[in-house]
Amino acid sequence: MDGTGRLFYRQVPLLARRFRVATYSLRDDAPGMAVLVEDLAKVIRAARPSGDRTPAVVVGESFGGTVAMSLALAHPEIVAALVVINSFPRFLPQAYLRLAIGAIHAMPWEAMAVVRRLTAFRLHSRFTHRTEIRRFLELTAATSRGGYLSRLRILRDFDVRDRLPELRMPTLFIATERDHLVPSVAQARYMVARVPDATLRILPGHGHICLIAPGVDLERLLADWEHPPPGRRS
């Protein structure tokens, strides 16, 4: 939801051992998901060497997962594989979005820093060091009121439940056991049951913001997904 792409800071050097990696910031004034999808498509095309049409492995976390799935539905030709982390095909209950939109409209924006600190315990787990949580707060501090409101409004209209069977590329759903923001394990199981070539990986003990936690290595998770150890169950 912060929209900066900066929370992949621990994962970028790990993924760069095997991939050309690109992260980017979401625009704060997007009127709808279609604009964010086209922005991501441009990032993928720009990241490829000139003349290269190789499709990408697209990774999205939380709100980013909704963008990644929307891209895969709109432009399947540029998506080789999809990795969706702690996300959902529809945000429910919608009443929470209306409450969040009203609260963000009403509060003095300076108070948002206090809200972030007070709610950090719901986003992280015992695996995440205090230094990483401090860095999380620093990196998300620049998120604007307009950016939050834009993304919350986009989530009001987002619903791909009926289109999940159209995701034909290999898809890895990663969900954390102690996600107190989104029922990510239940949501991932729902999606895995409907996406034709889907795999589920649950990370025990981790919270919603898991990519900054020590021990979470996306490159290794992708390698295990591509070549699962004997006996590994989805």
N, C-alpha and C positions, 0 to 999 in steps of 0.2 A: 504493500500500500504506500510505502514511502516513495516509490517510483524512481529511485535514483540509480538502481543497479549496483550500488556500492557494497551492498551486503553480500556480494559474491567474492569479497576480497580474499577470504581464505581458500576459496575453490578455484579461482582463476589460475594461480600457479600450478595447482595440482592437475587441472584439466589440460593446461598448456604442455604437459609432458607428451600428450598424444593428439591434441586437437589445436586447430586455429581457433582462438577464443575471442568473442566479442560480447561486451555488455554495453548497455546504453541507458539513458534516462527517458522515462515516459514524459510526454508533454503534459503540462498542467491544465491546458485549456481544451483538451480533446472533447468534442461534443458527443462522441459515441465510440463504441468498440471498433467500428470499421476504420476509424482514423488510426487508432493504436495498432491495428493489424497491418495497415499499409506502411506505417512507420517501421514496424519490425521486419516486414518483407524487404524494405529498403536497406535496413542494417545488414540483413543476411546477404543480399546481393552485393553490397559494398565491401563486405568482409572477404568475399571470395576473390582469388586472383583473377586478373582480367581474362575474360573468355571462359572461365570455369563455371560450369552449371551444376556442380556437385551439390546435392541437397544437404541440408544442415541437420544436426541433432539439436533440437530446440528444447531448452530447459526453462521452466517457469515455476516460481514459488509463490503460493498463496494467490494474490491478485494476478501476479505474473503467470500463474498457471491458467487462468481464464483467458489471458491474451494468447498464450501458447496454443491452447486448444482451438481458439477462434481462428488463429493463423492456419493451423493444420486443416481446418474445415474449409477455409477460403482459398488456400494455396497449397494443396497437398503435394504439388510437384516440387516444392522447395524444402519439404520436410522429410528427411530420411528416417528419423525416429523422434519420438516425443517423450520428454521426461517431465512429469507433473508432480510437484511437491506440495503437500498440505493444501490442496485446493479442492474445488467443488464444481459441479455442473450448474448449480443454482444456489444462490445464497439464501438460506432459510434459517429462522423466520425473517421475512422482509421487514417486520416491525422494528428489528434491531437497526436496520439501515436508516429507517425514518428517524429513529431516536438519535442516531449518530449524526445525521445531517442537521437535525435541529440543534443538537448540542454544539456542533462546530460553528454553526451560524451564530449562536448566542454567546459563546464564551469569548472573553478577551484572548487574542491569539497568544499573548505572552504566557497564558496559563497552560498552553499545550505542553510546554517543557515539563511542568509539574505533573501533568497527567501521564506523560510518557514514563517518568520515573516511578510513579505510583503503580502503574500497570505493568512494569517490566517483568515482575514475578510471574505474570500469567503467560508471558511470551517465551520465556526461557526455562531451562531446567538446571538441575544440579550439575550437569556436565559443563555448563558454560561458565567460564571464569569471570570474576568481577571486572577484570580489565577488558574483556570482550564486551560485556554489557555496557561499560562506559563508552567504548568505541561505538557500539550500536547507537547509543543515545546521541553521540556527537554526529554520526553520519546521517541520522534521521532528523536532526534539528532543523535542517534547512528546508524541509518539506513545507510547502505553502498551504495556506487554508484553501486556496483555489484548487490545488492538486488533490487534496483529500476529498473535497466536495465533488470534483469531477469524477473521481474513481468510484466514490460511493454511489453517485447517480448512475454511472454506467452499470454497476452491479444490480441496480433495480431492474434493469431491462435484460440482464444477462441470463440466458436459460438455454443450455445445449443438451438437456436431458434426452430429448427425442432424437438428437443428431449423433449421439455417441457411437452408434453402429457404423457411422460414416468414417470414423477414424480408423483407417485401414493400415496405417504404418505401425511398426512395432512401438508399443507405448509402455513405459515404466511409470507406475504410480508409486510414489514414496509417501508414506504417512508416518507420523510420529505418535507414539503411544500416549504421551502426556501433553497433547495439544489442547489447551484450555480456551483457545479462541475459535477454532473450527473443529467440528467432529470429524477430523481428517481420516481416521481409520474407517469409520462407517461410510464416509463419502467415497473413499478410494475403493472400498469393496463394491459399492454401488456401481462405480464406473468400470471396474475390472469385469464385472458380470455382463457389461454391455458393449465394451470395446473388443473387437474380434481378436486382436493379437496383443493382449495386455498381460502385464505381470505386476504383482503387488509385492512391495518390500516394506515391512514395518520396522521402524527404528525404535527399539525398546528404550523407555526412559527419557526420550528427548521431547522437547517442547516445540511450539509452533515455529520459532526462529531457530532452526537447527543447523543452518549452513555455516554459522560462525562458531559452532561448538567443536572443540577438539575431538578428534576421532571420527568425524563425519568427512569422508573422502569421496566426493562424487565420481572422480575418475575410477576409483576402485569399485564403487557400486555399479558403474557402467560396465566395467570389465567382467564383474561377476554376472551381470545380467546377460551379457553377450556369450559368456562361457561359464555357465553355472557349475559350481563344484558338485561332485556326485552326491546325490541325496538331498540337495538344496530344494526346499519346497517354496513355492510362491507365497 
